[in-house]
Each structure stands twice: as C-alpha cells, then as structure tokens.
C-alpha cells in the first residue's frame, strides 16, 4: 500500500514538473510573437535613434536625446514644415509626448492627412500645440484644427481646464483616438476634444505628421510615439 501511494504521488508530480519546465519556452514563444508591440497592442513609430519610417526635411528635423526635434531656438523658421510617416492610418489610437519651446508658440500633430503635391504643406486634421494671441495667452494645446483644408478650428478645449493640466515649457502627454467619424483627444489625461465629423468627403485615412510652424524661432520635440490600429 505504501509503495502504491508513493507511485500515485510520483505520477501526479511528473506532469506538473514538466509544465514548469516548459513554461519558459512558452513565454519565450509568446514574447517572440509580440516583438515590436507592447502588451497593449501598441507599436512604436519612432525607434528613438533614427527617422526610419518617416520622411521630411532633415535640415529641419533630426533626432536628439531620444526625441524627434524640429526647428531652432536661434533662427527664424521660413515656413511650416512637417515630418510624416511613410504609412497611412485610418482608425487608431496614437500616444506620444510633445514639448514646445522658444519665441514661436505653434506646432502640431497631423493625422488622417495628405501631403500637398509640390508643396511644403500638409492638409488634414491637426492636434494643435501652443498658444495664440499677442500675449500668447490663449492656449491651443489639444485643439482640433483643419490644416490647409477648411483652415478653421473644428473644436477647442475648455481654457480653464487646459490651464490646470498643461506645462507650457515641459513635456505633455497626448492621446489621439480616431474611430470612424469620431475624433477624441486627451492632453495629460484631460479629455480635451470629442468631435464627430459631419461633412461629406473629408478623408478618414492618411499619414501622421509632426509640425513646426513657420515664424519666430521655436523648437518642437516629440518622443515615445506609439500607435495601435483599431
């Protein structure tokens, strides 16, 4: 009886031991399938070292300290410039951090946009960055602008709420979510925009772009850029 008891225990132990031994190989295989993605399904659009996957004026855009940097704090910027993805996106959630410094007060994140042929401009939706007015006291961080198309603000955030969360000189976190005609934008956790497109013929797919606005010296920086198709 004792021997049979030990034998039964041994039979139970062996499969469990085999499962434990196999676990590292299962995790390794799963990790291999997730290569290039995090556990939330987001893929990086910027490797932190190069402009691979992007196209634009490399005299204006470069990589410094793990960020895409545009413009100059010393020289005037002749006109708007955009660094754009080589791929197009339709429904997605985009996450990134942005910072704007200098005399100039305008930059932005393009999405569902298109290059204008033989021109430096891009047309499409823009999540604005910066401020307006003679005293630069009207914040436009997270505002939804229609760049080089309707040329209007489609929707702006609440100024008072925005002032509570935005760091005008530091890094700010953005989430841009596009699902069908609905566009939502968060700035540092604040839901700044919830907009539904009503006009027919507006493109629902396009490139993603990073802007530095023409004008006074300014430097826009972008980092930790990730996207998840929806």
Number of C-alpha atoms within 10 A of each C-alpha: 6 7 8 9 9 11 12 11 11 11 10 11 11 10 11 11 10 10 11 10 11 11 11 11 11 12 11 11 11 11 14 10 10 13 10 11 15 13 9 7 13 18 18 17 20 21 15 17 13 14 19 12 12 17 14 17 13 11 8 16 24 17 18 13 9 15 21 23 22 29 28 19 16 12 12 15 21 12 11 16 23 25 24 25 21 14 10 14 20 17 19 17 20 22 20 19 19 24 20 26 19 16 15 25 25 26 30 27 25 27 27 21 24 20 16 11 8 6 7 13 16 25 20 25 30 27 27 23 26 24 18 14 9 7 7 14 11 13 23 25 27 30 24 28 23 20 20 14 13 12 12 11 16 16 15 19 21 14 14 9 12 19 13 10 13 19 14 17 12 11 17 20 18 24 22 20 21 23 15 14 14 14 19 18 23 21 21 18 12 18 17 24 21 15 16 14 12 9 7 6 6 13 13 19 17 22 21 25 26 26 27 29 23 18 16 19 19 24 26 28 24 23 22 17 20 20 20 18 15 13
